[in-house]
Amino acid sequence: MLIKSETNFAGYFKDDEATQEVLPGDGWLRSGDLGQLDEDGFLTITDRKKDILVTAGGKNVAPQNLENALKMHPLVSQALVVGDRRPYVAALITLAEGAAPDQAEAEMQQVVDDVNRDLSRFEQIKRYTILPRDFTAEDGEVTPTLKLKRRVCQEHFAAEIEALYS
């Protein structure tokens, strides 16, 4: 998203490189957000540009939309969608507190199928795994506001991700 205003900030404190990235000198602030205007002219932020996955086939996928759809189900606590430079989209899913693992195994495919129902083929989650624990702030995997730290989660669960593509 590009923003031009007299109230744009002057830059990051003692970080010229980061400032140049968002304020390249043309008067526009590059926020890194992706958004959509509705018919009334209201802007809704839909994702972060750097969070977009580009599959091996060159298709752009917004992971947060899929993650949020998965988290709507009461069995799901957290979800991390992966697939950047990969042949298909996959997901790491954690269970809600108190969810029975046996029940979750039996129901999770239906949850994923429900999320996939109205998606384009390239956006659909092809494989998933249920993790043995939730993502935690103590392990540096979520922010204080419970947003996933993608890179950290992917490092911590690299073996599980690789297994989804083997």
ZINOR-V635884 format. One line per field, one symbol per residue. ss: DSSP state (H for helix, E for strand, L for the rest). burial: 1 if it has 24 or more other ideal C-beta (glycine too) atoms within 12 Angstrom, else 0. A space follows every 10 residues. Layout:
# ZINOR-V635884
ss=???
burial=???
This chain:
# ZINOR-V635884
ss=LEELLLLLLL LLLLLHHHHH HHLLLLLLEE LLEEEEELLL LLEEEEEEHH HEEELLLLLE EEHHHHHHHH HLLLLEEEEE EELLLLLLEE EEEEELLLLL HHHHHHHHHH HHHHHHLLLL HHHLEEEEEE LLLLLLLLLL LELLLLLELH HHHHHHLHHH HHHHLL
burial=0000000000 0000000000 0110000011 0001000000 0000001000 1110100000 1111111011 1010111111 1111010111 1111110000 0001000100 1100110000 0111111111 1001100000 1000000111 0011011001 100100
